[in-house]
Amino acid sequence: MKYIYIAIILLLMLVPVRTLGQGINFEKGTFNDALSLAKSDNKLLFVDGYAVWCGPCKKMDKTVFLEKEVGNYFDKHLIAIKVNVERGEGPRIKQKYGIEGLPGYVFIDGDGHVVYRFSSAMPTGQFMKEVELAVSYSKDKNSIGRLAERYKVEMNDEAFVRVYLDKMKLSKSINYADVLDHFLSIQLSIKEASKEMVVLLADHSNEIIFGSKADEIIKRNFGSDVWKLYVRKDIREKYQGLKRKMVSTTTNYAISKKDTAVLELAINRASEAGFKSDLAQRKKAYSYYYLQTGNGVKYKAMVKAENNAFIESIDVAQVRAYYLNWEKRKAAKEKKALRSRPRSIRLGQQIYTMVENYGRFVTSDQEKKEIVKWMKVAFDINPGEVKTMSNYANILYTFGNDKKAALKIKESAYKLAVKENEKMKDLIKLDLEAMRDGKGIILK
Amino acid sequence: MKNFATVFVLVMTLLEGQIFAQSIQFDKVSFEEALLKANKQNKLIFIDFNAVWCAPCKVMERNVFTNPKVAELFNKEFINLKLDGEREGRAIAKKFNVGAYPTLMFINGKGEMVYKKVGGLNASQTIKMGDGALQSYRSKYGLVKLKELFPSKRNDEKFLKLYFEKMKEYGESPIEGIESWLKVQTEIKEADVDMMEFLLENSKYLIVDGKAEEIYNTNYDEYWDIATSYEEVSLKNMKYNIVNNTRGVAYKNRNPQALRAFIVNWKELPANRKKTGVLMDYELDYTWFSKDLGKYKVQAAYYLDSIVGAKSLKQIHKDDAIFYKDYKENKYRPSLIGDSVLKNLKIGKEALWQIAAIKKTTYKYLTLCKTRKDYKKVIKWVNYGIQLSSSNYEMYNLKSDVLNKQGKTKEAIKFKQLALDKLSKRHKKRPFLKEELNKMMTAD
């Protein structure tokens, strides 16, 4: 009887804490559920992009996110959701909304427009300042969402497009190369040889692609006396890194438009950024392009022989022996061994990435068998290494025909990770639970 | 039977071909003979200046000189010599001012250098070097020709630019060329960003009291307004680099004027920028370079006496022990550099510094010793040095050399043996000491 009282008191103590909702209340459902909730409640969606191994993410969870005033503000203005960027729908959301750096925060309005973003752990004051900024942007009559709608009809109004561009810079938008290019082709108010143009292009330097209007203006004016006057300090820094940035912006643009003509531009002009423009580089660019655009047939045709050659080039017995010997040296606290990592670990990671990528497009049993065989090499050259074991189990589980064997390897990987207190033990646990439930696990 | 003979011949030719094709054939002739040969065949001599202790030399020997493509080029185009710059090739190394290993040098039949590279290269870099040497030899702007023209073209802006660029390419110092070009060039305005970039790019070739320093000082503020945060650091450091480059030039050419210019500027540096080196030591080197040997003798004796008398041995050991303890407990991190610093600090920071100073100055003083009184002084300094560290070989070795010069061979042998006992089995100096010991023993 006494115990019941205690239990009741304990429960009473616990219940108010939960319902009062101290701290941020994260939604449990899917991303789309949260998004529609945001729309119907007329609130802003806050996405907390995290990974299980990310220390700063945990720090925010245990500190800032638990604070009462933060919670109150969120309850009033925002719907919050946590997204593990490496699992489930996470990778897709990360890609779609451009989450970069962890923890990465994105604010999305009910119509799916990104209103603001920022990243990394920080004290409450700074965090709330950013959040309030995001909320004010969403309530603004010139919010990014409204401007995006207006752009459809007012795109030829120079003054309007300029407002839209400025807003995109403020809200740290991404992937708006088209808008920038359109603005430059219709605008009449900014002279090329002016400080305003120099600054404008620096401000939007992440959105400049080869062959665009901005590219032409830069070609014509960079190094001119007028531009030299203004290309200074941090603006100069932007221009110094511009060509490199343009290679990646153009490549990503080609992927988003599925346009190999644009990809060709990126490849042919990569040398301007100090990259090689040779055949190997071209092949790399194309295989990345096919991978990202989901063109499995072409991707596989491109890399299959290369992958096989890579696997065959590894002298399994020798690399494995080196690994085992390194483990021994490490156990004996040999300084050199403690400082170094054997090549097999790097090879194992390379193989895993290779298999993950290829795995996205395998269809036949023959192909599945082949990639399991590749991954087996990684497993064989790193006997007893947690990460490789775990990765091998993933591949075996997803593409092999012996789920039990996969589970067993995953279990030993988890045990080992716990024993060695590996950072990735939480991640392995998640996969392990999914495997036990017979669910699919997400690779990439 | 005929078939057998064919096969036999084939195998033999293959074998022979392989022997010749697979690695560079180094001639076993003297430098003079090689010169004659080069003259006769209208070829260049390639010299690989190496040293017993030089690891990159060994790597090149094993991996690069055995590369078939490298071998093909070098065997076809050059007369190849391999010289140990500290043994049989000592005189030639000195003649061509070889100060680091490996030095890879190309010399024409007249004994003039046409191309040089310092430091280990891989196979493709080596082939590039070979091609560069041939180009220098055959082109109308080869190194020899350019050097010949230089004195008469000191007002020729175009020539001077070509001159310093080619000097860099051929592995010679472009310092004089750059200075001359800066004095007459009309291509770049001195306050322009392009000039700033030029100076930053060439900062290791600028010296004090010249046009470069003048441009830097005059335009510093304007450059500062242009520089990115990264460039700001280089811009600030350039001032110190210019001073230190001057020291490099002074020592390389053993030039007293340059050393005086360095000393004057070095004195002005803030304390944290002149941690290396001691004024008295620089002054001594100045006197030595000026060939004022009488003065040197007096100065050196004064310097060494001041080292010996400055602090008691007990105090030095005590201070060093404190410094070592502090470093080990608070600053030491396991790494290649960290370990080697720790090892040295264990011997003693001040002790090691004093040993180095005594060694350097005493060897020079030794060449000037005439009277018994002179030798008595030397022995006093050396005996003091021996007490600085019981584990360091250098002072024992020095004492052996002093005794040997005095004709006290028996004692000299004893100390050489003591020095050897302090060296680890794989110490790079071991073979030298061993050789010296053998020489003394056979002379005895």
Boltz contact constraints between the chains, C-beta under 6 A:
constraints:
  - contact:
      token1: [A, 228]
      token2: [B, 193]
      max_distance: 6.0
  - contact:
      token1: [A, 232]
      token2: [B, 225]
      max_distance: 6.0
  - contact:
      token1: [A, 232]
      token2: [B, 226]
      max_distance: 6.0
  - contact:
      token1: [A, 236]
      token2: [B, 228]
      max_distance: 6.0
  - contact:
      token1: [A, 237]
      token2: [B, 228]
      max_distance: 6.0
